[in-house]
Amino acid sequence: MKSLIVKNLQPEFEPVAIVWSDTIPANVFQFKKGKFGCVLYLFAEACTRGKITGGSRESIMCTGGRAALGFGVDFDATDELLDRHAALFSKGLKSSKNRAAYQAQIEAVPKNWKSMFEYGERRHCSAELAKEWLLNGLPRYNIQYKYVLFKPLSRTAADENVRAVIFPVNPVELSGLVTLAGSVMQGTDSVRVLQGADCNSLAAFAYAESELAAPRAVMGMLGVDGREVMRRRFRDDIVTLTLPAPLFFQMEQEADDSVFQIPSWKKLVNKIV
């Protein structure tokens, strides 16, 4: 897909399209069945290495990753699972109702995850607030497609089932995209910064926005644990801005006659006119 936004913005990193599909390319990068892998790696491989990546209900072993991509939510399949995840998203062992069972979980996870499980992600100050977010704040999707693909935008066809486009951006690039997004919307609220794991900001939150009459962009890569994972591929000044598909195509129509054409922008990005 030839993007007018990309032509004008000329971002450092290639944006990535999220595509729902019933087929998957033969050479796609995906995790082996039964092997744990973070959804953020799928995004990073597509963005920084130009690979088409993807996953299915069978290949995404992370409960949160499946929920983020739209493969169903089972955090609350049992009371025990709900309590365990509520503890993880709040203060870990300190927040757990069944500390013996939670300690056993800590011992079972990979070594580099033990501290995260022990202390919790601290996204919520209590297990009660975390449980409320899990039950009522997390977008819930169980899509009728087999795969979710991360595709470099330049390798994505315009007629594919694109659900969102993720732009990894520095502060200057972010200012241009936010201005462009705001220019095609009424009001002043063009961007959402939502509480949740970074994989939610890449996908599920954007899915939910796309269903609204005026979908907003979703800022991401703001989670502490997510930033630690992404530090291997991106600088610390890079965040993501996910554009739900309806908003992306609106912005495409305006990109050639927008903030990107004014002298101030060209000077800002060292293209003196």
C-alpha positions in Angstrom: 0.0 0.0 0.0 1.3 3.4 -0.9 0.5 5.7 2.0 0.3 9.5 1.6 0.9 9.8 5.3 4.1 7.9 5.0 5.1 9.9 1.9 4.8 13.1 3.8 5.8 12.0 7.3 8.8 10.0 6.1 9.0 8.2 9.5 12.2 6.5 10.7 10.4 3.2 11.3 7.9 1.6 8.9 4.3 1.5 10.1 2.6 -1.9 10.5 -0.9 -2.9 9.5 -2.9 -5.3 11.6 -4.8 -7.6 9.3 -7.5 -10.2 10.1 -7.2 -13.2 7.8 -8.2 -16.8 7.3 -5.0 -17.5 5.5 -1.4 -17.0 6.4 1.7 -16.7 4.1 3.9 -19.7 3.9 7.0 -17.7 5.0 5.3 -15.8 7.9 7.1 -15.5 11.2 5.1 -16.9 14.0 5.8 -18.6 17.3 6.0 -22.4 17.4 2.9 -24.0 18.9 3.4 -24.5 22.6 6.2 -22.0 22.9 5.6 -18.7 24.7 6.3 -15.5 22.9 5.3 -11.9 23.4 3.0 -10.2 20.9 5.3 -7.2 21.0 8.0 -9.2 19.2 5.7 -9.9 16.3 5.1 -6.2 15.9 8.8 -5.4 16.2 9.8 -8.0 13.6 7.4 -6.6 11.2 8.4 -3.0 11.9 12.2 -3.2 12.1 12.9 -6.2 9.9 10.2 -6.0 7.3 8.8 -9.4 8.0 5.2 -10.5 7.9 4.4 -12.0 11.2 1.3 -13.3 12.8 -0.5 -15.6 15.2 -3.5 -17.7 15.9 -5.3 -19.1 18.9 -2.9 -22.0 18.8 0.4 -20.2 18.5 -0.2 -17.3 20.9 0.3 -18.9 24.3 0.1 -15.6 26.4 -3.4 -15.1 27.8 -3.0 -11.4 27.5 -1.7 -11.6 24.0 -4.6 -13.7 22.8 -7.0 -11.2 24.4 -5.2 -8.2 22.8 -5.3 -9.7 19.3 -9.0 -10.7 19.5 -8.8 -14.4 20.1 -11.1 -14.4 23.2 -10.7 -13.4 26.8 -10.3 -16.1 29.4 -8.8 -14.1 32.3 -12.0 -14.9 34.2 -12.5 -18.5 33.1 -12.3 -19.5 36.8 -12.2 -17.5 40.0 -8.7 -18.8 40.6 -7.5 -17.4 37.2 -9.2 -14.1 37.8 -7.6 -13.7 41.2 -4.2 -14.6 39.8 -4.4 -12.1 37.0 -5.8 -9.4 39.3 -2.7 -9.9 41.5 -0.3 -9.8 38.6 -1.8 -6.5 37.3 -1.7 -5.0 40.8 0.9 -5.8 43.4 1.8 -9.4 42.8 2.3 -11.7 45.7 1.2 -8.9 48.1 -2.2 -8.7 46.4 -2.8 -12.4 46.0 -5.6 -14.0 47.9 -4.0 -17.4 47.8 -0.3 -16.7 48.3 0.8 -20.3 48.3 -0.7 -20.9 44.9 0.6 -17.6 43.6 4.1 -18.4 44.9 4.0 -21.7 43.0 3.1 -19.7 39.9 6.2 -17.5 40.5 8.4 -20.5 40.7 7.0 -21.9 37.4 7.5 -18.9 35.2 10.7 -18.2 33.3 13.5 -16.7 35.4 13.3 -13.3 33.7 9.6 -13.1 34.6 9.9 -14.0 38.3 10.3 -10.4 39.6 7.3 -9.2 37.5 5.1 -11.9 39.0 6.4 -11.3 42.5 6.0 -7.5 42.5 3.2 -7.3 40.0 2.9 -4.8 37.1 1.4 -2.1 39.4 -1.1 -1.1 36.7 -3.6 -0.9 39.5 -3.1 -0.1 43.2 -5.3 -3.0 44.4 -6.5 -6.4 43.2 -10.1 -5.1 43.3 -9.3 -2.3 40.8 -7.4 -4.8 38.6 -10.3 -7.2 38.7 -12.7 -4.4 37.7 -10.5 -3.5 34.7 -10.3 -7.2 33.7 -14.1 -7.6 33.9 -15.3 -4.3 32.5 -12.4 -2.2 31.1 -10.7 -4.6 28.7 -12.2 -4.8 25.2 -13.4 -8.3 24.5 -13.2 -9.8 21.1 -13.5 -13.3 19.7 -13.0 -12.7 16.0 -14.2 -15.0 13.3 -10.8 -15.2 11.7 -8.0 -17.7 12.1 -5.1 -15.3 12.1 -4.1 -11.8 13.0 -1.2 -10.6 10.9 1.3 -7.8 11.5 2.3 -6.6 8.0 4.7 -3.8 7.0 2.4 -1.2 5.5 4.3 -1.2 2.2 3.7 -4.9 1.9 -0.1 -4.6 2.6 -2.6 -4.5 -0.2 -5.3 -1.8 0.0 -8.1 -4.4 -0.3 -6.9 -6.5 2.7 -8.9 -6.6 5.9 -6.9 -3.9 7.7 -8.1 -3.2 11.2 -5.5 -0.7 12.3 -2.1 0.8 11.4 0.6 1.2 14.0 3.1 4.0 13.7 6.2 3.9 15.9 7.1 7.5 16.3 9.5 10.0 17.9 8.2 13.2 19.5 8.4 15.2 16.3 6.7 12.5 14.2 4.1 12.2 16.9 3.3 15.9 16.8 2.6 15.7 13.1 0.4 12.6 13.3 -1.6 14.0 16.3 -2.1 17.3 14.5 -3.3 15.5 11.3 -5.6 13.2 13.3 -7.1 16.2 15.1 -7.6 18.0 11.8 -10.1 15.5 10.5 -12.1 15.2 13.8 -14.5 17.5 15.6 -13.5 18.6 19.1 -10.2 18.3 20.9 -10.0 14.7 21.9 -8.2 12.9 19.1 -5.9 10.6 21.1 -6.6 8.1 23.9 -4.0 7.0 26.4 -5.4 3.9 28.0 -4.4 1.8 31.0 -3.5 -1.7 29.9 -0.7 -3.8 28.5 1.1 -2.6 25.4 -0.3 -5.3 23.3 -3.8 -4.0 24.1 -2.8 -0.5 22.8 -1.5 -2.1 19.6 -4.7 -4.0 18.8 -7.8 -4.5 21.1 -8.2 -0.8 22.2 -7.9 0.2 18.5 -10.5 -2.4 17.5 -12.9 -0.8 20.0 -12.2 2.7 18.8 -13.0 1.6 15.2 -16.5 0.8 16.2 -17.2 4.4 17.3 -18.7 7.1 15.1 -15.5 9.2 15.7 -12.6 6.7 16.4 -9.5 8.1 18.1 -5.9 7.2 17.9 -4.4 5.1 20.7 -1.0 5.9 22.2 1.0 2.9 23.3 4.4 1.5 24.3 3.9 3.2 27.6 4.0 0.1 29.9 7.2 -0.3 31.9 7.5 -4.0 31.1 6.7 -3.4 27.5 9.3 -0.7 27.2 11.9 -3.1 28.6 11.0 -5.7 26.0 11.1 -3.1 23.1 14.3 -1.4 24.2 16.2 -4.1 22.2 14.6 -2.7 19.0 13.6 0.9 19.6 15.1 3.9 21.4 13.6 5.2 24.6 12.0 8.2 22.8 9.8 6.0 20.6 6.2 5.4 21.3 3.4 4.0 19.2 0.3 5.6 17.8 -2.2 3.1 16.5 -4.7 4.5 14.1 -8.0 2.5 13.8 -8.6 1.8 10.1 -11.5 4.3 9.7 -9.3 7.1 11.1 -6.2 6.0 9.1 -8.1 6.3 5.8 -9.6 9.6 6.8 -6.1 10.9 7.5 -4.9 9.5 4.2 -7.3 11.7 2.3 -6.0 14.8 4.0 -2.3 14.0 4.2 -1.3 15.9 1.0 -2.9 19.1 2.2 -2.2 19.2 5.9 0.3 20.2 8.5 2.9 18.4 6.5 2.8 21.1 3.9 3.4 24.1 6.0 6.8 25.8 6.3 7.0 25.3 10.1 6.8 21.5 9.7 9.4 21.4 6.9 11.7 23.5 9.0 11.1 21.2 12.0 12.2 18.1 10.0 15.1 19.9 8.4 13.5 20.4 5.0 13.9 24.1 4.6 11.7 25.6 1.9 
